[in-house]
Amino acid sequence: MEGELSAAAEGAPGLPSGGVGAHSPPTLLPAEVLDLDGEEDDLEVFSKDASFTDMNSFSPVMPTSPLSMINQVKFEDEPDLKDLFITVDDPESHVTTIETFITYRIVTKTSRGEFDSSEFEVRRRYQDFLWLKGRLEDAHPTLIVPPLPEKFVVKGMVERFNDDFIETRRKALHKFLNRIAVHPTLTFNEDFKMFLTAQAGELSAHRKQGPGLLSKVGQTVRAVALSMRGVRSRPEEFMEMSDFIETFSQKINLIDKISQRIYKEGREYFDELKEYGPIHTLWSESEEDLADMLSGVASCIDRCGRATEKRLSGLSEALLPVVHEYVLYSEMLMLREEIGRLEDRAECANSALKADWERWKENMRNDIRSAFSDLAARNVRYYEQCLATWEAFLTSQNDLHSKEPSEDTL
């Protein structure tokens, strides 16, 4: 199945074939299929990441492979010039007579002069993030606004929130705000500043004011773009952009689908391993002559099972979120192709879009390259661990047989 993933990556624009992400290992995602629910407003549940048991108990000495150094490659070497730091944490459930929803704490630290203080703390719900995204798209119709995670409801779980999924939602919202924070234009948007600094009542009043001048200009730009459909042929660079998006969307969606299937089958394999080892332990209790060997096999299966668990954790932490975020990007970009039809009637808009397009492609390639390289390194470590475990078992068995007296010495 992993061969399918590599094959799917071949030919994708800017996508190298390989593997994905190593960060701190999280809790494994549930294998159930999630349903996209466009109706529910706040009944959204997403997955949580928590650390697993450390693998330091792995007794065999791991071989040092040159491939294990692959994750040390640094793709970006830019100086840290950030002056805006945002953290999304502390999800909190709220229950009222008419709805149940989650709010997240947003802590902002900054050295920018346009802010009244150097640190702010507010709470926001998912609806507030949707509002911010809409305002950014209205004010900057030619820029690529980062996507938000969809609203998912786990089958059979609609009556309550699931901590694991809320945590994955929190991480996605954290990434959303920090992508805006490092964007050269979006970061200075007034609605973004209001989102980060205003208390709940002040933000609610601001939202009721309706769209401002920039939002109205953005809506006008969209209207002009739509009116130009079919009137003139599109500029060559926008045709290339459209072709890129179409190909990219096909490839990234296929990779997303196969990655999810690989993860699901990996979870099933891991569940089988958890039952497989104890069987050998029970067998050893009734086979005195084979007790040591069977106990050794059980121990090897247990160690390989823990290595598998750790590998699946890396998959759910690094590959799945990165790939799916760019699935959302591709869907958004497919819907916004009309901007290319502005042509000479809005040349400045074309220039802004082209500049942001190049910036987005560079970021995408860095993200995908890093994710697949991290996965390659994680896979190498996984197979090295399993290989060393079974080799140590064979060595112990060979040593045991060599110490047994032969018939000639009796």
Stockholm file with secondary structure:
# STOCKHOLM 1.0

chainA/1-410         MEGELSAAAEGAPGLPSGGVGAHSPPTLLPAEVLDLDGEEDDLEVFSKDASFTDMNSFSPVMPTSPLSMINQVKFEDEPDLKDLFITVDDPESHVTTIETFITYRIVTKTSRGEFDSSEFEVRRRYQDFLWLKGRLEDAHPTLIVPPLPEKFVVKGMVERFNDDFIETRRKALHKFLNRIAVHPTLTFNEDFKMFLTAQAGELSAHRKQGPGLLSKVGQTVRAVALSMRGVRSRPEEFMEMSDFIETFSQKINLIDKISQRIYKEGREYFDELKEYGPIHTLWSESEEDLADMLSGVASCIDRCGRATEKRLSGLSEALLPVVHEYVLYSEMLMLREEIGRLEDRAECANSALKADWERWKENMRNDIRSAFSDLAARNVRYYEQCLATWEAFLTSQNDLHSKEPSEDTL
#=GR chainA/1-410 SS CHHHHHHHHTTSTTCCSSCCCCSSCCCCCCCSCEEECSSCSSCCCCBCCCCCCCGGGCCSCCCCCGGGGGGGCCSCCCCCCCCEEEEEEEEEEEECSSCEEEEEEEEEEECCTTSSSSEEEEEEEHHHHHHHHHHHHHHCTTSCCCCCCCCEEETTCTTSCCHHHHHHHHHHHHHHHHHHHTSTTGGGCHHHHHHHHCCHHHHHHHHHTCCCHHHHHHHHHHHHHHHTTTTSCCCHHHHHHHHHHHHHHHHHHHHHHHHHHHHHHHHHHHHHHHHHHHHHHHHHTTCGGGHHHHHHHHHHHHHHHHHHHHHHHHIIIIIHHHHHHHHHHHHHHHHTGGGGGGGGGGHHHHHHHHHHHHHHHHHHHHHHHHHHHHHHHHHHHHHHHHHHHHHHHHHHHHHHHHHSCCGGGC
#=GC SS_cons         CHHHHHHHHTTSTTCCSSCCCCSSCCCCCCCSCEEECSSCSSCCCCBCCCCCCCGGGCCSCCCCCGGGGGGGCCSCCCCCCCCEEEEEEEEEEEECSSCEEEEEEEEEEECCTTSSSSEEEEEEEHHHHHHHHHHHHHHCTTSCCCCCCCCEEETTCTTSCCHHHHHHHHHHHHHHHHHHHTSTTGGGCHHHHHHHHCCHHHHHHHHHTCCCHHHHHHHHHHHHHHHTTTTSCCCHHHHHHHHHHHHHHHHHHHHHHHHHHHHHHHHHHHHHHHHHHHHHHHHHTTCGGGHHHHHHHHHHHHHHHHHHHHHHHHIIIIIHHHHHHHHHHHHHHHHTGGGGGGGGGGHHHHHHHHHHHHHHHHHHHHHHHHHHHHHHHHHHHHHHHHHHHHHHHHHHHHHHHHHSCCGGGC
//
